[in-house]
Every structure is written in structure tokens, then in C-alpha cells.
């Protein structure tokens, strides 16, 4: 389910709500969104939960609004204001500052994050007033586009690699400009090749009367994995693969992850092309004979 998450819910709360609406026994999500954020949240159910990692590693796209002139504890509008400073930067100053964020950069994650330190989430330590020195992480900002600047509200579009914290971008940009900044709106518009236009608003799901009606909005799990190459197996090769054996088949791909199909259309799960060209099973779905 490609969910358009509303503001005010954690990703897990959104997952549990949809899981209940579908009467699903097992579920997971791919790529957390803060409660302040809205937008694309892929939800996986049943056997499909084995494949959440493949969207976690995909690039992300965001539309966001930063408020210039204020810094907060959480780097967004949910935190307490720690400093208020005048905004002297104009559009040209901001464009120059944004240049420093394009490409591969080092980013220090915010204290209010789910990153673990000695088994404890950083946000729990932050709430207790504990500040931990965080190691910078290497991320890539593919694109950061200034859309508008009005009344100290800066609107941007961002395309970035996994592990990017837009809140940290806001904080760091504010420090470069000398006025401080934090996120007031954040909307995820894409993950990999999947766009928000295919997502289902939670209120639409809730308006449907039965789990069967809601289940009609589910999508085949391989529909969100098209960035990975596909390998089609003969029934005999598929048989041995499902027994856990690596198989030889024509594909022409370099070592790495691939989607596996029996014949033209039956999706089996994920495999890995090995150095010798054979395909090994890695994340196969437990499907019946007539899925």
C-alpha cells in the first residue's frame, strides 16, 4: 500500500491504523516520516514485509518549507525555540549557501532522531537533556531547488540519498546564513521511481466500508521495485531456486540484486547475481500454487 501519510501520525501509528483497516496480521513500512511530515509512506503486508529494505535504500524526494530566523531543539516546529535572530539574507545569499549542500556532503544527524547510541535512541537521550556527539554521515544531495522566499518562509524541493535528514539541512543552512532555521512543513513526494501521485490518502481508506474494498487499493509488491533488473526463470530453474539452490540462467547482469520471476509474470522474490553469473535466492516469498 502506497500511503499518503497525514500530519500528526508517526510512521508506526499510520502502519498500525492501515493494518487494522485491512485486517492484516503482519506489516512493516519502508522509510520513516516524522509526525510533522506528510506524504509517501510505502506499507508492506504479509510476505511482502521481506522486501522493505529495497525501498529503504532508494533515493528520496521532498517538498519542504523552512522558517528562517528561529532555531529549535528538534530542528522543526515541534521543538522549543532556542534562538531568534534577524534574517538579513536575500534570495541571492540563499542560492549561494545552497551550493554548499549540492553533491556528496557530510551531515551530522540531529539529536532528535531514532539513531541508536549504546542501544538507546538519541531522541530519548535528548528528552532527558543528554547531548551526544554524533559522527557525521556521508550523504548525497542530488538536487536542492529554491522555489520561493516569502516572509522568512523558504520553500525548497530536494532530491537526496537515503539517510538524509531534511531537518539537519534546515539547521545547517540557517547557521550558514547566520539567522537560524527550522522545518515547518515537510512532504515526501517520491521514493526511487515511485511518486506521491500513486499514494492513497488515509482518509480515503477509512471512508471505505470493508477490508475487501480497501484491499483493492493494494499494489503488487514488485511494482515498487522496478529500478532493479528482472530475471525470468524456466519452471525447472524456478523449482531448484525455490529449494534454495543457485541456478544458471541467461540474464547478462553484473553481480547484485535482481527481481526473480517464474515465466513472464509470477514474482518469486529477490535474488542475487553471483560472481560466476549464477542467481542465488535471497528473499523469496512463500506463495501458494495459485497466488
Buried (B, 14 or more C-beta within 10 A) or exposed (E): BBBBBBBEBBBEEBBBBBBEBBEBEEBBBBBEBBBBBBBBBBBBBBBBBBBBEBBBBBBBBBBBBBBBBBBBBBBBBBBEEEEEBEBEBEEEBBEEBBEEBEEEBEBBBBBBBEBEBEEEBBBEBBEEEEEEEBEEBEBBBBEBEEEEBEEBBBBBBBBBBBBBBBBBBBBBBBEBBEBBBBBBBBBBBBBBEBEBEEBBEBEEBEEBEEEEEBBEBBBEBBEBBEBBBBBBBEEEBBEBBBEEEBBEBEBEBEEEBBBBBBEEEBBBBBBBBEEEBBBBBEBBBEBEEEE
